[in-house]
Amino acid sequence: MDYSRKIAERQWNLPDKGELESRREATYIDDIIQKGHLQRKLLENLDGIKTVFDGGAGCGRFSILLAKQGCRVTHFDISQPMIDKAKELAEKENVLDQITFVRGALEDLRAYADRSFDLVISFDAPVSYTWPNQEKVIAELVRIARKRIMLSVSSRLGSLPYLANPIQKNQFFLDEQADDPFVRWCVENREKMIEGFRFDKAHAEQLWTDGLMGGEAEIAEYERGGAPWCITYTFLPDELERILAVNGVKNIRLSGPGAYGRTIPREILVKIMNDPQQRQDFLDFCYRFDSNPYVCGMGKDNLMAVGDIISEVPYHA
Ligand SMILES: C[S@@+](CC[C@H](N)C(=O)[O-])C[C@H]1O[C@@H](n2cnc3c(N)ncnc32)[C@H](O)[C@@H]1O
């Protein structure tokens, strides 16, 4: 088995994963903007959709939303803690019986027949954690989709600025005093991170060229018994478009959730978020700006693609 899959499996099965992930929008402004964008795109693309496969569905941010819209959803994920959290949240929302929970890896979708689901989604980078199999995984996700596919993957152009910003996450804390382990770590280590920072051109050139965040160091940590962050493959917009197109996806629309928000200082973002009217207007405008294909590469973390499956052979249910 590839190291990236083993590393992803260990990282996402850490016991507190489901709980921490389910609190993202209560903690980080970039997550509020990103979720708003993905959710809106999803709701705009549900015409004629009854069945959905959500690959790397996490704690159910979108599988539960889809079930509430009346869809029958297969919630597929490599992590038991994420699935457990999703079940708990689905029960609270009274949609448990509309969701089938499956623990599995995106690298193996052989259990699903061609064109099994009206819509296939995989949001917030699960595909990026399947390197070096990401192209095969996308082909498989397209294979099981009948009408539409929607993916959001890690963005290469969007990730490169992180290499010149060791405190990038601090910009997006809703509350600097929050009792969240990562917020606490970032606040406590802020000065140390700035002091110890040195721009590493070779590292930037390497990410630009091979698209990989992580590698040998993560493998070594895994071998020592640790749970490193996933080896992450970042995509360029034309690359993602090409992979979808060669697999027969048509009418591909790219977007970059978070491209507008990332240009704004924290003090201003917090002000906007704390005023309900400004917050709504801002999220509306972010969606408009981030949906412009010219900014799709500069999404904060994600590059999103929506495309249609136009089958030559009519499907008979
Ligand atoms: C950042 S979370 C996104 C979750 C969800 N799609 C969302 O947007 O809320 C990434 C998810 O991908 C899952 N994942 C990572 N690698 C995977 C793999 N190879 N196969 C299936 N799921 C995977 C993780 O367990 C995690 O739940």
The ligand as an ORCA input file, in Angstrom:
! r2SCAN-3c Opt
* xyz 0 1
  C     -10.674     17.794      5.162
  S     -11.709     16.437      5.394
  C     -13.083     16.869      4.363
  C     -14.352     16.192      4.783
  C     -15.600     16.585      4.013
  N     -15.494     16.243      2.597
  C     -15.896     18.040      4.191
  O     -15.695     18.817      3.253
  O     -16.320     18.392      5.280
  C     -10.943     15.143      4.452
  C     -11.632     13.791      4.624
  O     -11.079     12.865      3.684
  C     -10.958     11.610      4.313
  N      -9.919     10.859      3.582
  C      -8.603     11.114      3.534
  N      -7.980     10.239      2.730
  C      -8.939      9.400      2.267
  C      -8.928      8.266      1.404
  N      -7.811      7.843      0.836
  N     -10.102      7.648      1.144
  C     -11.257      8.063      1.725
  N     -11.319      9.118      2.552
  C     -10.177      9.789      2.820
  C     -10.595     11.939      5.756
  O     -10.858     10.891      6.646
  C     -11.443     13.184      6.003
  O     -12.689     12.834      6.545
*
